[in-house]
Structure formats: C-alpha cells, structure tokens
Amino acid sequence: MPAETVEALVIEFRSRLARAGIASAGLDARVLVLEALMLDRAAAIAEPKRKVEAAALRRARGHLERRLAGEPVSRILGRREFYGREFRITPATLDPRPDTETVVEAALRLLAGVAAPSILDLGTGSGAIMVTLLCEIAAARGVATDCSAAALEAAADNARRLGVAERAEFVLADWLEGVEGRFDLVASNPPYIKSGDLDGLEIGVKDHDPLVALDGGEEGVDAYRQIAAHVGRVLKPGGAVVLEIGNDQRAAVQAIFGAHGLFPPEMGGAVVKDLAGRDRVVVLSA
C-alpha cells in the first residue's frame, strides 16, 4: 500500500535505497522526498504526518526509481552546491565536484594582489569555476568558452542567477579557438579520463556526465595539448594557468606545457592537492 505521509515515505525510500547498497540512503531519501513534495526540512519536521497528494507521490517515486538506477541526486534535482553556491546543472554540463573547488582556491591565491583581474575559463560547463571567481572577486571580469551551446546556456543562466552576468562573457569555441585579448589567469577543468578507462567509471559518472567532458583521449591528456599549444598568446606577462588534473598526470601535464614555454612557479604552489591528499591542480606561468 502506498505511503501516505511525509514521514512514512522517507522511511520507505531510506529502506529501499539501503537495500540497494546506497551508502547515503538516509540523506538521499529525505532530499528526494522533500524535493518532490516541494517542502523544506523545517516543514517536514514540523508536519511529519502531512498527507502526500497523488501527484507529489508520483514525482517522489519517479525520483526514487532514478536514484535506484544509479542517477546521482544532483542530476535528479538539476542542481549542485559548489563553493557555497547553488549551480544549475543540465545533461550538457559536467556535475561539478568538490575536488574542483581546489581550482578556485588556487586561482584566488594567485589573483589576491591583482587589481580588476581578467579570467579565462576553458570548457566552462556549468560555469562553476568562472562564476565562482567572479562572485568572490567583485572587480574581476571573465570570459568562458565551451564547445557546447547548451552548456554555455546553463553557465550564462548561473551567472545571471548569481548576479555576475554583467562581468561575464560566454563564447562558443573549441578551447581557445577565436578567443581574443589577454588574461591574468586561465583556468580549466579539462577532460582527463583515458578513453580505455571510461567503461570502468561508476554509473553516476559514465551514464550521466557528458562524454565530451570526460574523455581525455588515449593517454588522457589530449585537451592539455590543445590548450598548451595556444594559451601563451592570451596570457598576460606574469599571468598564470591553473588546471585540474588526474591524480597521476602531474609530470605529463607539466611536460606538455613546458614544451610551450610554460613552467611551474619557482617558489612553491606548482601543485595543489585535493582533500584526499592527491595531486589535483597544476599551476604554470611563462
């Protein structure tokens, strides 16, 4: 018999998710139910016996089935929190992970002494990196590129919602193709998964993140080669390049950029580790 109250529905969903081996069953159940019922947590706590209407119940069960099939909660909701702000995500955008906040942290340190910095974000996806930097640095301006018009639409929407659209420009381009001007900082989270490793990714990634945002080619570094070949012409003197990498790609990426005259800084900060202590970001400059 269908659950008829908020409390009963959460209990049922938690049980089904737990039986499916989902470690975050309790949290996922609560979030999915509240989203479907359009309730906040306070309302659910205050009225656990609230009756669930038929339409809301259908939405909730649809959410549950998607989660049981391996779809991440963020995809079901269409949003992800990143650096304390909510970003809209779509099937055309990568789901930004907490590890990518390491790119933002490195960029903020590099730009701390720069007045009105200019930022270029390559392969912007949801716009998480550039929009966050514009939010954090009120005087900054940015250009973001992506090869997907749908991704750029989502990024521009996030810029509008977070109040930085007037300082942001979005360009449909393959990496640096057609990009003009010079920038204090170039940032990117390029695809870096080796093509042969894609089938081994967890379902939530391989079935729901866009392939173009994951597939880095046979060696996982195709995008870095494309960026390295052209980034020098858009970098201001003293400017820096900040790139997310796979945890075993430090040497390969540094060698690729070194061949184009870009090297790690002499005094520290060449590599930034993520929360798990793995190499996550490389910093390079001319």
Stockholm file with secondary structure:
# STOCKHOLM 1.0

chainA/1-286         MPAETVEALVIEFRSRLARAGIASAGLDARVLVLEALMLDRAAAIAEPKRKVEAAALRRARGHLERRLAGEPVSRILGRREFYGREFRITPATLDPRPDTETVVEAALRLLAGVAAPSILDLGTGSGAIMVTLLCEIAAARGVATDCSAAALEAAADNARRLGVAERAEFVLADWLEGVEGRFDLVASNPPYIKSGDLDGLEIGVKDHDPLVALDGGEEGVDAYRQIAAHVGRVLKPGGAVVLEIGNDQRAAVQAIFGAHGLFPPEMGGAVVKDLAGRDRVVVLSA
#=GR chainA/1-286 SS CCCCBHHHHHHHHHHHHHHTTCTTHHHHHHHHHHHHHTCCHHHHHHCTTCBCCHHHHHHHHHHHHHHHTTCCHHHHHTEEEETTEEEECCTTSCCCCGGGHHHHHHHHHHHTTCSSCEEEEESCTTCHHHHHHHHHCTTCEEEEEESCHHHHHHHHHHHHHTTCGGGEEEEECSTTTTCCSCEEEEEECCCCBCGGGGGGSCHHHHTTSCGGGTBCCTTSCHHHHHHHHHGGGGEEEEEEEEEECCTTCHHHHHHHHHTTTCBCCSSSCSEEECTTSCEEEEEEEC
#=GC SS_cons         CCCCBHHHHHHHHHHHHHHTTCTTHHHHHHHHHHHHHTCCHHHHHHCTTCBCCHHHHHHHHHHHHHHHTTCCHHHHHTEEEETTEEEECCTTSCCCCGGGHHHHHHHHHHHTTCSSCEEEEESCTTCHHHHHHHHHCTTCEEEEEESCHHHHHHHHHHHHHTTCGGGEEEEECSTTTTCCSCEEEEEECCCCBCGGGGGGSCHHHHTTSCGGGTBCCTTSCHHHHHHHHHGGGGEEEEEEEEEECCTTCHHHHHHHHHTTTCBCCSSSCSEEECTTSCEEEEEEEC
//
